[in-house]
Amino acid sequence: MKKVFISVNDCTSGMQIAENIFNEYGAIIIAENTKLDNFIIDRVKTLGLVKIKVYNNNDDMIVVSGTELFRAQYNENIIVVKSILHDISIGREITPEKVNQATDSIVARINENRDIVSCINQIREVDDYTYTHSVNVSLLSMLIGKWLKYDYYQIKSLVSTGLLHDIGKGKISPDILNKPGPLDKEELEEIKKHPIYGYKLAEQLPGINDDTLKGILMHHEREDGSGYPFGLKGDKIHDFAKIVAVADIYDAMTSNRSYRNMQCPFDVLERIEKNSFGTLDHRVVSVFLKNIASYYMGDFVKLSTGDIGEIVFINPLNVSKPIIKVDNVYFDLSHDKEIKVLELI
């Protein structure tokens, strides 16, 4: 039976839930296959969900496009981030209301894992990288926090960290930020100051907590001390910073930039698999790779052979090399090493 999204307001008794629904603490409160009744519908509404996934056994069912709803809220959050960075660039004080508005709207999507992953990958034609990147990092950080079993308040602070992690770039010249070629030594040193600039800006926000501040300050630190601005190592780096670092790298590499085109998500996953040992936190990387890849199941891809195929299996121990079905032929990319995924379709 087909799974579809439906507005909560259109739910009726007898409909069957098509995926687990979680509360703000990450616990399942309504299990997949549960049949709706008035009590459960009221409970769903109290969670603030606007749509849920159900099994469609009614041709007259009013189906909601999850992507359209997500994209509308996504675009609103980009406007908020753009407004915050504009205020910084002209020396205007940041208002906590703007940050809270975007944070709350993102946390409200905590049950929409597949929408988040698919929409982030689809929304790549937007030119405003700095703003979209902040929203994407907050969304990805929220997912990682959820997968790590963080509670609601930790996840909310983590989302704020992702939104604000690059606000220090509002203090850096756009000529440096948008330079199409390589940066010279002085420009690179200026870029490396953005975590400090961001920390100083964020600490002026009423109600900002220490976890978020440290996440902003340390998100470019690396486990082996090769990061900046302080060259911190291992347990000296805050957990929020370790999470944002992974989200930051993944989104940056899968985005179009002024100096290079976006990379295929599976190339990025492979690079993270192979090159993150010793630089990124192993626990964060492991939970990210294991979970993010599962949301590509069923997607169609273009292969280096020119064929179009469907992802039918992803090995959790080798997520960058899925099994692809082309017509009735299966290609295991962990064995067919000459074949690559070029892009998602």
C-alpha positions as CSV (number, residue, x, y, z in Angstrom):
1,M,0.0,0.0,0.0
2,K,1.3,3.5,-0.9
3,K,2.5,5.8,1.8
4,V,1.4,9.5,1.4
5,F,1.6,12.7,3.4
6,I,-1.7,14.1,4.6
7,S,-2.6,17.3,6.5
8,V,-3.3,16.6,10.2
9,N,-6.5,18.5,9.8
10,D,-7.7,16.0,7.2
11,C,-6.9,12.9,9.4
12,T,-9.9,10.7,10.3
13,S,-10.4,7.7,12.5
14,G,-9.3,4.4,10.9
15,M,-6.4,5.8,8.9
16,Q,-3.2,3.9,9.5
17,I,0.1,5.6,10.4
18,A,2.9,4.8,7.9
19,E,6.0,5.7,10.0
20,N,7.0,6.1,13.6
21,I,6.3,9.5,15.2
22,F,8.7,10.8,17.8
23,N,8.2,13.3,20.7
24,E,10.7,16.1,21.4
25,Y,12.9,13.7,23.4
26,G,13.4,11.3,20.6
27,A,11.0,8.6,22.0
28,I,8.5,6.9,19.7
29,I,5.0,7.9,20.9
30,I,3.0,6.6,18.0
31,A,4.3,3.5,16.2
32,E,4.1,2.8,12.5
33,N,0.9,0.8,11.6
34,T,-1.1,2.4,14.4
35,K,-4.7,3.1,13.5
36,L,-5.8,6.7,14.1
37,D,-8.7,7.5,16.5
38,N,-9.7,10.9,17.9
39,F,-7.4,10.6,20.9
40,I,-4.3,9.9,18.7
41,I,-5.3,12.7,16.2
42,D,-5.5,15.2,19.1
43,R,-2.1,14.0,20.3
44,V,-0.5,14.5,16.9
45,K,-1.9,18.0,16.8
46,T,-0.4,18.8,20.2
47,L,3.0,17.9,18.8
48,G,2.7,20.8,16.3
49,L,2.8,18.6,13.2
50,V,1.1,19.9,10.1
51,K,1.2,16.6,8.2
52,I,1.9,13.0,8.8
53,K,2.5,9.9,6.6
54,V,-0.3,7.4,6.3
55,Y,-1.1,4.4,4.1
56,N,-3.3,5.5,1.2
57,N,-6.3,3.2,0.7
58,N,-8.6,6.0,-0.5
59,D,-8.4,7.5,-4.0
60,D,-10.2,10.6,-2.7
61,M,-7.6,11.3,0.0
62,I,-6.3,14.8,0.0
63,V,-2.5,14.4,-0.2
64,V,-0.1,17.1,0.9
65,S,3.2,17.6,-0.8
66,G,5.8,17.3,1.9
67,T,8.4,18.9,-0.3
68,E,6.3,22.0,-0.9
69,L,5.6,22.5,2.8
70,F,9.2,22.0,3.7
71,R,10.5,24.3,0.9
72,A,8.2,27.1,2.0
73,Q,9.4,27.0,5.6
74,Y,13.0,26.5,4.4
75,N,12.8,29.7,2.3
76,E,11.4,31.6,5.3
77,N,14.4,30.5,7.4
78,I,16.8,31.6,4.7
79,I,15.2,35.0,4.8
80,V,15.7,35.1,8.6
81,V,19.4,34.1,8.3
82,K,19.9,36.7,5.5
83,S,18.4,39.3,7.7
84,I,20.6,38.4,10.7
85,L,23.8,38.6,8.6
86,H,22.7,41.9,7.0
87,D,22.2,43.3,10.5
88,I,25.7,42.2,11.5
89,S,27.3,43.7,8.3
90,I,25.8,47.1,9.0
91,G,26.5,47.0,12.8
92,R,22.9,46.6,13.9
93,E,22.2,44.5,17.0
94,I,20.9,41.0,16.5
95,T,17.5,40.3,17.9
96,P,17.0,37.0,19.6
97,E,13.4,36.8,18.3
98,K,14.8,36.2,14.8
99,V,17.0,33.4,15.9
100,N,14.3,31.8,18.0
101,Q,11.8,32.0,15.1
102,A,14.1,30.1,12.8
103,T,15.2,27.6,15.5
104,D,11.6,26.7,16.5
105,S,10.5,26.2,12.9
106,I,13.4,23.8,12.3
107,V,12.9,21.8,15.5
108,A,9.3,21.4,14.5
109,R,10.5,19.3,11.5
110,I,12.2,16.8,13.7
111,N,10.0,13.9,12.5
112,E,10.6,14.7,8.8
113,N,14.0,13.0,8.3
114,R,13.4,12.0,4.7
115,D,12.0,15.4,3.7
116,I,15.1,17.1,5.2
117,V,17.6,14.9,3.4
118,S,15.8,15.0,0.1
119,C,15.0,18.7,0.1
120,I,18.6,19.7,1.1
121,N,19.8,17.8,-1.9
122,Q,17.2,19.3,-4.2
123,I,17.7,22.9,-3.1
124,R,21.0,23.5,-4.7
125,E,20.2,26.0,-7.4
126,V,20.0,28.8,-4.8
127,D,22.7,31.4,-5.3
128,D,22.8,32.6,-1.7
129,Y,25.2,29.8,-0.4
130,T,26.0,31.6,2.9
131,Y,22.4,31.7,3.9
132,T,21.3,28.3,2.6
133,H,24.4,26.7,4.2
134,S,23.5,28.0,7.6
135,V,19.9,26.5,7.4
136,N,21.2,23.2,6.0
137,V,23.8,22.8,8.7
138,S,21.2,23.5,11.4
139,L,18.9,20.8,9.8
140,L,21.7,18.2,9.5
141,S,22.9,19.0,13.0
142,M,19.4,18.4,14.3
143,L,19.3,15.0,12.6
144,I,22.7,14.0,14.1
145,G,21.6,15.1,17.5
146,K,18.5,13.1,17.2
147,W,20.4,10.0,16.0
148,L,22.7,10.5,19.1
149,K,19.7,10.4,21.3
150,Y,20.0,14.0,22.5
151,D,17.0,15.4,24.4
152,Y,14.7,18.2,23.1
153,Y,16.6,21.0,24.8
154,Q,20.0,19.8,23.6
155,I,18.6,19.5,20.0
156,K,17.2,23.0,20.2
157,S,20.5,24.5,21.3
158,L,22.2,22.4,18.6
159,V,19.9,23.8,15.9
160,S,20.7,27.4,17.1
161,T,24.4,26.5,16.9
162,G,24.0,25.3,13.3
163,L,22.1,28.5,12.3
164,L,24.6,30.8,13.9
165,H,27.9,28.9,13.3
166,D,28.9,31.2,10.4
167,I,27.5,34.5,11.6
168,G,31.1,35.7,12.1
169,K,31.4,35.8,8.3
170,G,29.1,38.9,8.5
171,K,32.2,40.7,9.7
172,I,34.3,39.6,6.7
173,S,34.4,41.4,3.4
174,P,32.2,39.8,0.7
175,D,35.1,40.1,-1.7
176,I,37.0,37.5,0.4
177,L,33.9,35.3,1.0
178,N,32.9,35.2,-2.7
179,K,36.4,35.2,-4.2
180,P,36.3,32.7,-7.2
181,G,40.0,31.8,-7.0
182,P,42.3,30.6,-4.1
183,L,42.7,32.9,-1.1
184,D,46.1,34.5,-0.4
185,K,47.7,34.1,3.0
186,E,46.2,37.3,4.5
187,E,42.7,36.5,3.2
188,L,42.9,33.0,4.6
189,E,43.9,34.3,8.0
190,E,40.9,36.6,8.0
191,I,38.6,33.8,7.1
192,K,40.0,31.8,10.0
193,K,38.8,34.5,12.4
194,H,35.1,34.0,11.7
195,P,34.6,31.6,14.6
196,I,35.9,34.2,17.0
197,Y,33.9,36.9,15.4
198,G,30.8,34.7,15.6
199,Y,31.4,33.8,19.2
200,K,31.6,37.5,20.2
201,L,28.5,38.4,18.3
202,A,26.5,35.5,19.7
203,E,27.4,36.1,23.3
204,Q,25.5,39.4,23.1
205,L,22.3,37.5,22.4
206,P,20.1,37.3,25.6
207,G,19.4,33.7,26.5
208,I,22.2,32.2,24.4
209,N,23.7,29.2,26.3
210,D,27.3,28.1,26.7
211,D,27.0,25.0,24.6
212,T,25.9,27.0,21.6
213,L,28.7,29.6,22.1
214,K,31.3,26.9,22.3
215,G,29.9,25.1,19.2
216,I,30.2,28.3,17.2
217,L,33.7,29.0,18.5
218,M,35.1,25.5,17.9
219,H,33.3,24.2,14.8
220,H,36.5,24.3,12.8
221,E,38.7,22.6,15.4
222,R,39.8,19.1,14.6
223,E,40.5,16.0,16.7
224,D,44.3,16.0,15.8
225,G,44.7,19.7,16.5
226,S,44.9,20.7,12.9
227,G,41.9,23.0,13.1
228,Y,41.4,26.6,14.0
229,P,41.2,29.1,15.7
230,F,43.0,27.5,18.7
231,G,44.3,24.1,17.4
232,L,42.3,22.2,20.1
233,K,42.4,18.4,20.3
234,G,40.0,15.6,21.2
235,D,38.0,16.1,24.4
236,K,38.9,19.8,24.5
237,I,36.5,20.3,21.6
238,H,32.8,20.7,22.5
239,D,30.4,18.0,21.3
240,F,28.3,20.6,19.5
241,A,31.3,21.7,17.5
242,K,32.1,18.1,16.5
243,I,28.5,17.6,15.2
244,V,28.4,20.9,13.4
245,A,31.8,20.1,11.8
246,V,30.4,17.0,10.1
247,A,27.2,18.8,9.0
248,D,29.3,21.7,7.8
249,I,31.7,19.6,5.7
250,Y,28.9,17.5,4.2
251,D,26.8,20.4,3.1
252,A,29.7,22.5,1.9
253,M,30.9,19.6,-0.4
254,T,27.5,18.9,-1.8
255,S,26.8,22.6,-2.6
256,N,27.6,24.7,-5.6
257,R,30.3,27.2,-4.7
258,S,31.7,30.2,-6.5
259,Y,34.9,28.3,-7.2
260,R,33.6,24.7,-7.9
261,N,30.5,22.7,-8.6
262,M,28.7,20.6,-6.1
263,Q,29.9,17.0,-5.6
264,C,27.8,13.9,-5.7
265,P,26.7,12.9,-2.2
266,F,28.2,9.5,-2.6
267,D,31.6,11.0,-3.4
268,V,31.3,13.1,-0.3
269,L,30.3,10.2,1.8
270,E,33.3,8.3,0.5
271,R,35.7,11.1,1.3
272,I,34.3,11.4,4.8
273,E,34.6,7.6,5.2
274,K,38.2,7.6,4.1
275,N,39.6,10.9,5.3
276,S,37.9,11.7,8.6
277,F,39.9,9.3,10.8
278,G,41.8,11.4,13.3
279,T,40.3,14.7,12.2
280,L,36.5,14.3,12.9
281,D,34.9,12.6,15.9
282,H,34.5,8.9,15.1
283,R,31.2,8.5,17.0
284,V,29.6,11.5,15.2
285,V,30.9,10.3,11.8
286,S,29.7,6.8,12.3
287,V,26.1,7.7,13.3
288,F,26.0,10.3,10.5
289,L,27.1,7.9,7.8
290,K,25.0,5.0,9.0
291,N,21.8,7.1,9.1
292,I,22.2,9.6,6.3
293,A,22.8,7.0,3.7
294,S,19.6,5.1,4.5
295,Y,17.6,8.1,3.2
296,Y,19.0,7.6,-0.3
297,M,17.3,4.1,-0.6
298,G,14.9,4.1,-3.5
299,D,16.4,7.2,-5.1
300,F,17.4,7.1,-8.8
301,V,20.9,7.9,-9.8
302,K,23.0,8.4,-13.0
303,L,26.0,6.0,-13.3
304,S,29.3,6.6,-15.0
305,T,28.1,4.0,-17.6
306,G,25.4,6.4,-18.6
307,D,22.7,4.1,-17.2
308,I,19.9,5.3,-14.8
309,G,19.4,3.0,-11.9
310,E,17.7,2.7,-8.5
311,I,19.5,2.4,-5.1
312,V,18.3,-0.8,-3.7
313,F,20.8,-1.5,-0.9
314,I,23.3,0.4,1.2
315,N,25.9,-1.5,3.2
316,P,26.2,0.4,6.6
317,L,29.9,-0.6,6.6
318,N,30.5,0.9,3.1
319,V,27.8,3.5,2.6
320,S,29.4,5.2,-0.4
321,K,29.2,2.0,-2.5
322,P,25.5,1.1,-2.8
323,I,23.9,-1.6,-4.9
324,I,22.2,-0.2,-7.9
325,K,19.5,-1.9,-10.0
326,V,19.4,-1.0,-13.7
327,D,16.5,-2.8,-15.3
328,N,17.0,-6.3,-14.0
329,V,20.7,-6.1,-13.5
330,Y,22.3,-5.4,-10.1
331,F,25.6,-3.5,-9.8
332,D,27.4,-3.7,-6.5
333,L,29.7,-0.7,-6.5
334,S,31.8,-2.1,-3.8
335,H,32.9,-4.8,-6.3
336,D,32.3,-3.0,-9.6
337,K,34.9,-0.4,-8.7
338,E,35.1,1.1,-12.2
339,I,31.4,2.2,-11.9
340,K,30.6,5.4,-10.0
341,V,27.4,7.3,-9.1
342,L,27.6,10.6,-10.9
343,E,24.5,12.3,-9.6
344,L,21.1,11.9,-8.0
345,I,18.2,12.1,-10.4
